[in-house]
């Protein structure tokens, strides 16, 4: 069974490669590279997979999920400038994909019990743009093999 | 795996009918969707790509490249059109959202091939089309190859509804 919990944070960022000139960055990233930065209301949906406990009827206590999301995502990222205040975005570009993958990395370490595993992180940068990081399944790998063949 | 999904919108009209059936039979089969003058929807198209995130830029694809591709392959041809008469690729097809999704997936796939000839590390993964808030249709590009031909207006086939 899958359980999804949502959290929100608002943050600013700039998408630019440090080694490139302002012109190069602007040509590549467009207005995402504007030098003073800009912000988004990010929405993150975290999906966990597990079986309901026979006694409590819960896959996981959502209070616990809420506090983990608070500690790992909201507290460090909400109302921050990602490039300047939230490592590793001092050294990697805080694109939606990179922020989603960082959130995955942080949460994976917290949901490491055999009973409950992290299945998906979906990060909305805007209502019309989101990135999914999804646990690799054996089926997906088999499908990739079939495609490559 | 990592995927990126962008949503787009277009408004279009359509009428569901099979030319081999009478108006009354069409009405029985398709209900209000077969009203003779057609009707419209605000469609929401979600396009999903899957790929490697470039370690330098943090991107799978530049959003502006995806926007241009979707605009050129789909939006500029479908927006504010009548799907029964204005879209060459929809000719002779019942414009059910299943068929519209299939046609859009094929158009995007063809456009994608021309874009990714430069060796992009990412590929088109899924196409989702929302006809209304209540009806959504999705096709994985992996499944497109196995997909049967869309339902033609003229075949007069028996549909199971």
Interface residues (C-beta under 8 A of the other chain):
Chain A: X15 X17 X28 X29 X30 X92 X93 X94 X95 X96 X97 X98 X100 X101 X127 X128 X129 X130 X131 X132 X133 X134 X136 X140 X143 X147
Chain B: X1 X2 X3 X4 X5 X6 X7 X8 X53 X55 X56 X57 X58 X59 X60 X62 X63 X64 X142
